[in-house]
Amino acid sequence: MITIADVALRAGVSKTTVSHTLSGKRPVSEETRRKVEQAVQDLGFRPNILAQGLRMQRSQTVALIIPDITNPFYPVLARGLQHALVEQGYHTFLCNTDGQLEQEQAFLDDVVHRQVDGIVLVPFQLTTEAIEGALAANIPVVSIDTLIDHPYVDIVRPDDTQGA
């Protein structure tokens, strides 16, 4: 596996300079940028997403937990969420529970352990108490069309009475 140290050696610069060049967060000269970019291309370097996540304490991932991917509503929801998240540099982790309480809880526990940056949840059977682990881990939760009632959970619910 090609590392940032390999790129630095190839470009004749420090690892810090490579990091600054790749992140774009600190200025580097045009000549240095070209050297680093050429080294990246020559070596086929790809940043280690796990290492970046550990360093930044962010996974750049939002979990979408839904009850039934075959229901036409949920693919549209997944696509819209993904479209909005990609624009912000995030990825979507899709979990289909088949409306089974055990699957809902297992996926919820799994995404909390994976340290996702957010959870969008369409619970079929989960209760407010079931999401306490996510909230305790400071993971933002958005619940869609549900009876989950918690002051730290954002809820998105259609208004079927006012809808046309």
N, C-alpha and C positions, 0 to 999 in steps of 0.2 A: 504494500500500500504506500502510495506516494504521500509524503507529509509536507507540512509547511516548511520544515527544515530543509527538505530536499529542494523545494522551490527557491528558498533563500540562497542555498549553496549554488544552484544553477544560475541564479540572477546576480550573484555577487553582492547580496544585500543581507541585512539582518532579518530574523523571523518577524520582528516587530514591524519592520518596513513592509514585508509581505502582507502582514495582517492589516496594516493601515491602507495599503494599496487595494486589497480585496474588499475591505469593508467600506472604503470611501469616506470614513469618518475623520481622517486626518489628511492634510495635504501632503502630496509627494510630487517631485518634479516629473515632468512629462517623460524625460529620459528613463527615470527609475520605473515609472508606470509601464513603459514599453518593455523594459527588461523583465519585469515581473510577469506581465501578461504573456510574453514570449515563453518564459520558463514554464508557466502554467500550461500553455498549449503544448509545448514540447514534451512535457512529462505526463500530460493527461491528468493533472491534479484536479481533484474534486474535494471541496471542503467536507470535513466530517461533521455531519449534522448533529450527531449525538454529542460530540465534544462541544460544539457551539451551544447546544441546549444546556449542557452542564454549566458552561461558563456564564451564559446569560440568564440562567434559571428560567428559561422559557422553552417550550417544546414547539412553538409555532403551529400547534395543532388544536383544533376544536372538535370534540366528539359530538356526533349526531346520533342519538339513540331513538329509534323508531320502532313501532310495533309490527309493521307489515309493508315490506318493500314492494309487494305486488299491488297494493292500493295505489291508484293513480295519483293521489295527492302527495304521497311521500317522495317519489322521484322528483317532482316539481319543487318541493321544499328543499330537497338535497341539492338540486342544481342551483337554485337561487342562493342558498347559503354558501355553497362552494364558490359561486361567482363573486359574491360580496367578500368572502374571506381571502380569496386569491389576490384581490386588489390590495389587501392589507398585508400580504406576505404570509398568510396562514394556509394550512391544509386542513382537509376534512377527514375525519376518521368515522366511518359509517358503521353502525351496529344495528342489526335487525333482530328483534327479540321474539318475533312471532306471537307477541302479546302474552308471553309466558312470564310470570312473576320471577321465577328463578333466573331466567335469561336477563331480564331487566336488571335485577340486582347484581348478577355476575358481570354484566357489561359495565354497570355503574362503578362497581368496585374496581374493575380492570382499568378503566380510563382514569380513575383517581390515582391508582398506583402508577400509571404511565405518566402522570403529572401533566395532563393536557392543560391547556390554557383556558379552556372554557367547555361547558357542556350545554348542548341544546337537546332538550329531552321532551319526548312525546310519550309520557307514561301511560300505560294501559292499566296497570295494577299497582304501581309504586305509590307509596304514601309519603307524606311530608317527612316523616321520621327517617325514611330510607335514604334521603339525600343529605342527611346530617354529616356524613363522612366527607362528601365533596365540599360542603360549606366549611367544615372544620379545617380542610386543606386549603382554604381561601381560593377555591376554584369557582368562578362565576357560573351560575346556572340560570338558564332561560327555559321556562316550561311553556309548552305550546298546548293550548286548548285543554286545560287540566284543572283539577280541583286542588292541586297542591297550593297550599297557602302558607307562605313564609316571608317575613319581611326582607330577607336577603335574596329572594328568588324573583326574577323578573318574569312576568307572565304575558304571553301573547295569546289573545283569545278573540275569535271572531264575534261580531255582534250579529247573531242570526235574526234578531228582531228588526234591526235597522238596515240590514243588508238588502240589496235589490236583486 
